[in-house]
Amino acid sequence: VRAPGENARMNDALTIRPIAPADRGPWERLWAGYNAFYEREGPTALAPAITQATWERFFDPAEPVFALVAEHRDNQLYSQARQGLEEVLKIDSSNMQARRMLAEIDQTEQESIKVREEKQRLFQSAVTSYQSGEISTALSKLERVLELNREGPKSITPDLDAQCQGLYNQVRSERDAARNAYSEGRKQLLDGNVSRALEICDEYLERHPNDPMFQALKFEA
């Protein structure tokens, strides 16, 4: 536990710092929950003067009481968030709000791990499909990864997300080009330009030999 006079410590998006006067509102909500647990509310509530005195003790260097503020859970730095709550429980093992938050962090972390593993699986499967010439299948899997990004909180896999977005843009561009090529090939076939239609099919199948759409068009030609 850090002494109240020490400077704030920064680690990426993590901030652990001594409590400040601006934290009065959030502290009072925690203080109210703490007192409610011990049934000190309503007719048995502590006098406002006690609350005021308790708050002032955090800023009195002669007092052996201080508080820390840890800002990290929303940044998904779970180990740091867990460490901060464990420090609270060392001071007050009966703090039910800290225990509830600890359980929530454990659950949220497990959910994040599942999402990360699912995204990795989908991305690798999309790469395999793309390399096999299955453009539509690859695009579908990449779209699912992007959907998971939209559904979730702040990205937990920025590098993977960037790779996925880049491959998605590439595959979608190739898909659009394939559709245009197919439309042109079919137009040439309908106009009686069979040799040109076959040429378009061969050009595409050279790059994607397993594409069923162009295989069918070539067979028809």
N, C-alpha and C positions, 0 to 999 in steps of 0.2 A: 504494500500500500504506500502510495507516495505522500509525502508531507505536504501540507497546504501551501507552503511557500514555493514549491518547485514549479518550474515552467511547464506549460502544456507540452505533451509529446505527440508528434505527428508521425503517422506511418501510412503512406498513401492516403486513403480517404478516412482513416481512423484518427479520432481525436480523443485523447484521455487528458482531462484537465481538472484543476481544482474548481470547485463550485464558485459561481460568480453571482453578484446581486441580481443580474438579469434572469437567473434561474429560479427566482422565487415562485413564480406560478407553477411550473412543473413540480417543484419540490413540495409545494402545499398540497398538490393532488396526491402525491405519494404519502405525505404525512397524514392526510385525511384517511387514506386507505389503511395505513398502519394503525392509526387510532381506532378505526372502525373494527379492525380485527380483534382488538382488545376491548371492544364494546365501550369505547370512549367516544360516544356520539350522542346527539340529542340531549336529554337531560343530564347525561353523565359526561358530556363533552368537556375537554380541557378549556380553560379560560384562554381567550385570545392572547393574554399577556404571556402565557407559557409558550404558545406557538411562536410569538415574537422573540422571546428570550432564547428559545431553541435555535431559531434561525440566526440570531446574532452571534451565537456561540461559534458557528462555523468560521466567522471572520475575526474572532478574538484570539490572537496568538497565545494568550495565557491559558486558553481552554484546550483540553486534550480531545476535542471533538472536531472532526472535519468531514468533508464529503468530497467525492469525486464524481465527475460527469463523464460517462463513456458514450460516444456517439459512433456507432458502427453497425448496428443490426441491419439497418436499411441498406447498407453497402454490402451486405451478405458476407461480412467478415465474422463468420460464426464462432471461430475459436476465441477471438478477442471479445466478442459479446458474451460468450460463455464464461470467460475468465473474469470479466467485469461483474457479472451476476454472482459468481462464486465468491468474489471478494465481499459483495454485499451480504451473502449468507454467512460468511465468517464472522461478520460483525453482528448480524441478527439472523440466526438460523431459523427463526419462526416467521420470517418475512414471506408470506404466501404469494404476494405479487411477484417477487423475484423467482420463486419456485415455478409459478405459472409461466413466466416469461422464459425460464430455462427449458421447460417442457416444450413450449412453442418453438424455441430456437432449434431444439433437437428434431422436431417434426419438420420444420421448414428446411433444415439442412438435408434431411433424408429425401424430401421431395425435390430439392435442387439437384441432388446427386442422380435421381431417377431421370430428371429432365435432361441433364447433361449426357448421361449414357444413351438416352433415346436419340438425342440429336447427333451424337457421334455415330450411332448405328445407322441412322437414316442417311447421313452424309456419305459414309463409306459405301452403303448400298447404292446410293445415287451415282457415285463415281463408277462403281462396277457396271451399273446399267448403262451409263453414258459410254463407257469404253466398249461395251458390247453393241452399241448402236441403238439402244432402246431409249430414244430421246424422250418420249412421252412419259415413260416410267421414271426416268431420272428427274424430269421436271416435277412430277407429282411428289416425289420424295423430298426434293428441295423446297417445294412450296410448304410441305408439312413442317420442315425445320423453321422456316420463316414464320409460320403460324404460331409455333411454340414460342418464338421470340416475342411476338405481339401479345400473346396471352400472359406471359410471365412478367416478373418485375425486371429490374435492371439486369442487363445481360450478365450471365455468369460464365460465358465462354466467348469473349470478344474476338479472339483469333479465329476460332472455328466459325463464328458468325460471319466474319469478313470473308473467309474462304467460301462459305456457302453462298453468300450474296454474289461473289464474283463468279462462281460456277453457274449459279442460277441465271445471271445476266448473259453469260456465254451460251448456255444451253437454250435459253429462250430465244436469243438472237438466231441460233442455228435452226430452231424449230420454225421460226417465222420465215427464214430463208427457205427451208424445206417446203413449207406450204406454198410459197410463191413459185418455187421450182416445179412442184407438182401441178399447180394450176396451169403453168406455162406448158408443161409436158402434155397435159390432157388437152389443152387448147390446140396444140400442134397436131395431136392425134386426131382430134375432131375435124381439123382443117385438112386432113389428108397428108400432113407432113410427117410421115411415119419415121423417116430417117432422123429428123430433128427430135422427135419424141423419144426415140431410142437413145439418141446422143445425150439428152437430158437425164434419162434414167441411168445410163452408164456412168455419167459424171457423178451422180449422187451415190450410186451403189458402190463406186470405187472407194468412197470415204466411209459409207455405212452399208456394208454388204448384207446385213441382216434386216434391213428396213422392209417390212411387209408391204407398205403402201407403194413404194417404187418397184418392188418385185412384181406386184400385181399389175401395175401400169405397163411394165416392160413385157410381161406375158401377154397382156391384151394387145399391145402394139405388134 
